[in-house]
Amino acid sequence: MKNVSSNTNLKIELRYRFNDENKHSMNAEIFNECEKQFIKAIKSTEKYFEDTLEIKIKPREEGSLIDILTVVVNNPEIRTTFTTLLVVFATKFFDSKFSSAKHKTDETSKKLENLQSIKEQIKSGDLTESDFDYIASNDKDLRKHKSNFFKSAKQERDVIKIESTTKADINVQPIIIVVERKDFDNFIITKTTEEIEETQEAKIYIVAPILIKGRRDSWKGIFENSSIDFKVSDKDFLQQVWNKHINFQNGTFINCELKTITTTNIETEETKVSREVIHVTNYGEDDTPIKVITHRKRAIKDTNTKQLNLFSNLKTDKDKE
C-alpha cells in the first residue's frame, strides 16, 4: 500500500443494500448503532498518535442507503502516516472474517511489542505495509466494534449486503469491499474471552516453593526482574521436591519450560495471566554447579507383542492337522 497524499481527507461510504431495490430507509436505531460502532473503530486509532480525528457526516444519499463519512487529520506532520493507518483500519473492518493474530517475526515483535513502541515507530516513519496490517489485525478495539456493528446490522432483516468504499487519494482507485448477509456471522465474536498461549525457555528464581504434596497454592518466583505466581506440573521435579532431595536457598533458580496463557475479556478488556512450569531441566544457585533433574523415561508399549499375546493360545487350521 502506498502512502496516501498528505493534502487529502479520507472518504468512506457505507452502502446498505436491501432486497427491495426501491427501498432507501432502515430502522433508525439500528442505523445509528452501526454508524456509532464504525466511528468508534476509526476513532480508536487516536491512541497510536496522541492526536484527535475529526469525523464529518455528509448528507446521506439514496441508491439503497448510503452513509458518507469524511475523516479529517488536522495535524499536517502526521497526516500521511495517520491516514495510511486509517485506510488499513477501514478496510480491515469489512475484510472477510476474523482471523488469528498474525505471527510476529522477531524483528516485528521488537518494533510492535506494545503501544508505546508503536507510537515511537510511527513518529520515526519506519513502519511498513505489513506493520500497519499487523497493528490492525491485532487491535482489540477494532475487533470489538466490528463485531458490534455486524451484530446490529443483522437485526435489520431487509439488509442483504453492506458495501464499503474507502478513498484517500483522487489518484488512486477506491477500495471497495462487499459483505453478504450470509457472512455477517463470521464477523461476530461468539465468545467473550480470547486466549493467547506462549511457551518459552525461562530462568526463574524461586522465592516461595510449595514443599508439601497436595497443596494447590502457586509457587512464587522472579522472572525477568518481575515477581510471578506459577504452577508446576513436572511430576519428576515435584517428586524430588516432596522427597526433600532438593533444598531451596536464597538465590535458588530453575531453568525450565514456562507456559504462559493470557486470557482477555473482549468486552471489558480485562486481562488475566496464568503461568505453568511444564518441564524443569536443571536447578542451582548463583556461583554453584547446576544440578540436572532426572526424568523417568516412559515405557513405550509394543503393540505388536501385545497382539501376539492375544492370539497365542489360538491354533490355526494348519496346526490342527
matplotlib code that plots the C-alpha trace (Angstrom):
import matplotlib.pyplot as plt

x = [0.0, 1.4, 1.2, -1.7, -1.5, -0.8, -3.4, -6.5, -9.1, -10.3, -13.7, -15.6, -19.0, -21.1, -23.9, -26.7, -28.4, -31.9, -33.9, -36.2, -34.1, -36.6, -36.1, -33.9, -34.5, -33.9, -34.6, -33.1, -31.8, -30.0, -28.6, -27.3, -25.8, -23.9, -22.7, -21.6, -19.6, -17.8, -16.9, -15.6, -13.4, -11.9, -11.5, -9.7, -6.7, -6.1, -4.3, -1.4, -0.9, -2.0, -3.9, -7.6, -9.6, -12.4, -15.2, -17.8, -21.0, -22.2, -25.9, -27.0, -27.7, -30.3, -29.4, -30.2, -29.0, -25.5, -23.8, -20.9, -18.2, -15.1, -12.2, -10.0, -6.5, -5.7, -2.1, 0.0, 3.0, 1.3, -1.4, 0.2, 1.0, -2.3, -4.3, -2.5, -3.3, -6.9, -7.2, -6.0, -8.5, -11.4, -10.7, -10.0, -13.3, -15.0, -12.3, -13.6, -14.0, -12.0, -8.6, -6.0, -3.4, -0.6, 2.6, 5.2, 8.8, 11.5, 12.0, 8.3, 8.0, 10.7, 9.1, 5.5, 5.6, 3.4, 1.6, 4.5, 6.8, 4.2, 3.9, 7.7, 7.8, 5.0, 6.9, 10.1, 8.2, 9.7, 6.5, 5.9, 2.7, 2.9, 3.5, 0.2, -1.5, -0.2, -1.4, -4.9, -5.1, -4.3, -6.2, -8.8, -10.9, -11.3, -12.3, -14.9, -16.6, -16.5, -18.4, -21.0, -21.5, -22.5, -24.5, -26.6, -26.8, -28.0, -31.1, -32.3, -33.9, -34.2, -30.4, -28.9, -25.4, -23.2, -20.7, -17.9, -15.9, -12.7, -11.0, -8.0, -6.4, -8.0, -5.2, -5.8, -8.7, -11.0, -11.0, -14.5, -15.5, -18.9, -20.1, -23.1, -25.7, -24.8, -21.4, -22.4, -22.0, -18.3, -17.7, -19.5, -17.5, -19.3, -17.1, -16.4, -12.7, -9.7, -6.6, -3.0, -0.7, 3.1, 5.8, 9.4, 12.7, 12.9, 15.2, 13.1, 14.5, 12.4, 11.0, 8.4, 8.2, 5.4, 7.1, 4.1, 2.4, -1.3, -1.2, -2.7, -1.0, 1.0, 4.8, 6.3, 9.3, 11.1, 11.3, 12.9, 13.1, 9.3, 7.5, 5.3, 3.0, 3.1, 2.1, 4.4, 3.3, 6.6, 5.9, 9.5, 10.7, 7.9, 8.6, 12.2, 11.0, 8.5, 11.1, 13.4, 16.1, 16.1, 16.9, 15.8, 18.1, 18.4, 19.2, 18.0, 16.8, 15.3, 15.9, 12.6, 10.0, 7.4, 3.9, 2.0, -1.7, -3.1, -6.9, -8.6, -12.2, -13.1, -15.9, -14.3, -10.7, -9.7, -6.7, -5.6, -2.2, -1.6, 1.8, 2.8, 6.2, 5.8, 9.4, 12.4, 15.7, 18.0, 18.4, 21.1, 22.2, 24.3, 28.1, 27.4, 27.3, 23.9, 22.2, 20.3, 16.8, 16.4, 13.3, 11.9, 11.7, 8.1, 7.9, 6.9, 4.1, 4.9, 1.6, 2.9, 3.9, 0.5, -1.2, 0.8, 0.0, -3.7, -3.7, -1.0, -3.5, -5.3, -4.4, -4.6, -6.2, -2.6, -1.8, -4.8, -3.7]
y = [0.0, 3.4, 6.2, 8.5, 12.1, 14.4, 17.0, 14.9, 13.7, 10.1, 9.5, 6.4, 5.4, 2.6, 1.4, -0.7, -2.7, -4.2, -7.0, -4.2, -2.0, 0.8, 0.9, 3.7, 3.6, 1.3, 1.2, 4.4, 2.8, 0.0, 2.5, 4.8, 1.9, 0.7, 4.2, 4.6, 1.3, 2.2, 5.7, 4.3, 1.8, 4.7, 7.0, 4.2, 4.8, 8.1, 6.1, 5.5, 9.1, 11.0, 13.3, 13.7, 13.0, 15.0, 12.9, 14.7, 13.3, 14.4, 14.3, 10.7, 9.6, 7.2, 4.3, 1.8, 3.8, 5.4, 6.8, 9.1, 9.9, 12.2, 11.6, 14.7, 14.6, 18.2, 17.8, 18.0, 16.4, 13.0, 13.3, 10.9, 8.2, 8.6, 8.4, 5.3, 3.5, 4.7, 3.2, -0.2, 0.0, 0.9, -2.0, -4.5, -3.6, -5.2, -7.7, -11.2, -12.8, -12.8, -14.4, -15.3, -12.7, -12.7, -14.3, -11.9, -12.2, -11.4, -8.1, -7.2, -8.3, -5.8, -3.0, -3.5, -5.2, -2.6, 0.7, 2.9, 1.2, 1.5, 5.3, 5.6, 3.7, 5.9, 9.1, 7.8, 6.9, 3.4, 1.3, -0.8, -2.0, -5.3, -3.4, -1.5, -4.7, -6.4, -3.4, -3.5, -7.3, -7.3, -4.3, -5.3, -2.2, -2.9, -6.5, -5.4, -2.6, -4.7, -7.4, -5.0, -3.4, -6.6, -7.8, -4.7, -4.9, -8.4, -7.2, -5.3, -8.2, -6.3, -5.7, -8.2, -6.8, -3.9, -2.3, -0.1, 2.3, 3.8, 6.6, 8.5, 9.9, 11.1, 9.5, 6.0, 3.7, 3.4, 0.2, -1.5, -4.4, -6.1, -8.3, -10.5, -11.1, -14.8, -13.8, -11.4, -14.1, -14.5, -11.0, -11.5, -12.6, -15.5, -16.0, -13.4, -14.3, -14.8, -16.8, -16.5, -19.3, -18.9, -21.4, -20.3, -21.3, -19.5, -19.0, -18.5, -17.5, -19.3, -17.1, -19.4, -23.0, -25.4, -28.2, -30.2, -32.6, -31.9, -28.1, -26.2, -22.9, -21.3, -21.1, -17.6, -16.6, -13.8, -14.0, -11.3, -9.0, -9.3, -11.2, -14.0, -16.7, -20.1, -23.7, -26.6, -29.7, -31.5, -34.6, -35.9, -32.5, -32.3, -35.8, -34.8, -31.6, -33.6, -36.2, -33.3, -34.2, -30.5, -27.8, -24.2, -21.4, -17.8, -17.5, -20.9, -20.9, -23.4, -23.5, -24.6, -24.6, -22.0, -21.9, -18.5, -18.2, -14.7, -14.6, -11.3, -10.5, -9.0, -6.9, -5.5, -5.8, -7.2, -9.5, -12.4, -14.2, -17.8, -19.5, -23.1, -24.7, -27.8, -29.1, -28.4, -29.0, -28.2, -26.1, -24.4, -21.3, -18.5, -19.3, -23.1, -26.0, -26.7, -29.9, -31.7, -33.0, -36.7, -37.6, -41.1, -42.5, -43.6, -47.2, -47.4, -50.0, -52.7, -53.1, -55.9, -58.0, -57.4, -58.5, -61.8, -62.5, -62.1, -64.8, -67.0, -69.7, -69.9, -72.7, -72.3, -74.9, -75.9, -76.5, -78.8, -81.1]
z = [0.0, -1.0, 1.5, 0.7, -0.3, 2.6, 1.5, 1.1, 3.6, 3.9, 2.5, 3.5, 2.1, 3.8, 1.5, 2.9, 0.2, 0.6, -1.0, -2.4, -4.7, -4.3, -0.5, 0.8, 4.6, 7.6, 11.3, 12.8, 16.0, 14.1, 11.6, 14.4, 16.3, 13.2, 12.5, 16.1, 16.2, 12.9, 14.1, 17.4, 15.5, 13.4, 16.5, 18.3, 16.1, 18.0, 20.7, 18.3, 17.6, 20.7, 18.4, 17.6, 14.5, 13.1, 11.5, 9.4, 8.1, 4.6, 3.5, 3.1, -0.4, -1.9, -4.0, -1.2, 1.8, 1.8, 4.9, 3.9, 6.4, 5.9, 8.3, 8.8, 10.2, 11.1, 12.1, 8.8, 10.4, 10.9, 8.3, 5.8, 8.3, 10.2, 7.0, 5.8, 9.1, 8.8, 5.4, 6.8, 9.7, 7.4, 5.1, 7.9, 9.4, 6.4, 5.4, 5.3, 8.8, 12.0, 11.6, 14.2, 15.1, 12.5, 13.6, 14.6, 13.4, 15.9, 14.1, 14.1, 17.8, 18.9, 16.8, 17.8, 21.2, 23.0, 22.4, 23.3, 20.8, 18.1, 18.8, 18.5, 15.2, 13.8, 14.8, 13.2, 10.0, 9.9, 9.7, 6.6, 5.0, 6.8, 10.1, 9.6, 8.7, 11.9, 14.0, 12.6, 12.8, 16.5, 17.6, 20.2, 19.7, 16.0, 16.7, 19.3, 17.3, 14.2, 16.0, 17.5, 14.0, 12.3, 15.3, 14.9, 11.1, 11.4, 13.2, 10.1, 8.2, 4.9, 4.6, 2.2, 1.9, 3.1, 0.7, 1.9, -0.3, 1.0, -0.9, 0.4, -2.8, -6.0, -8.0, -6.5, -7.2, -4.2, -2.1, -2.4, -0.2, -0.2, 2.7, 2.0, 4.8, 4.9, 6.0, 8.9, 11.5, 10.5, 11.9, 15.2, 18.2, 19.8, 22.8, 25.4, 26.0, 23.9, 24.9, 23.7, 24.7, 24.7, 25.7, 26.3, 28.0, 31.3, 34.3, 37.4, 40.8, 43.5, 46.2, 47.8, 46.8, 47.7, 49.6, 50.8, 48.4, 47.9, 48.4, 45.5, 46.2, 43.5, 43.6, 43.8, 41.9, 40.0, 36.2, 34.1, 37.2, 37.8, 40.6, 39.3, 40.6, 38.8, 39.0, 38.5, 36.5, 36.1, 38.2, 38.4, 39.7, 42.2, 43.5, 44.2, 46.0, 48.1, 49.0, 50.1, 47.5, 46.5, 49.0, 48.2, 49.4, 48.8, 45.1, 44.0, 40.4, 37.9, 34.2, 32.7, 30.0, 31.0, 29.5, 29.8, 29.0, 28.6, 28.8, 27.7, 28.1, 24.8, 26.1, 29.3, 28.1, 31.5, 31.2, 33.3, 33.1, 34.3, 34.2, 34.4, 34.6, 32.4, 32.4, 34.7, 33.0, 35.9, 39.0, 41.1, 42.9, 41.6, 41.6, 42.2, 39.8, 38.1, 39.1, 36.4, 37.0, 36.3, 34.4, 34.2, 30.7, 29.8, 28.7, 25.0, 24.6, 22.0, 20.2, 18.1, 21.1, 22.7, 19.5, 19.5, 23.1, 22.5, 19.9, 21.3, 22.5, 19.2, 16.8, 13.0, 10.8, 9.8, 13.5, 13.9, 11.1]

ax = plt.figure().add_subplot(projection="3d")
ax.plot(x, y, z, "-o")
ax.set_aspect("equal")
plt.show()
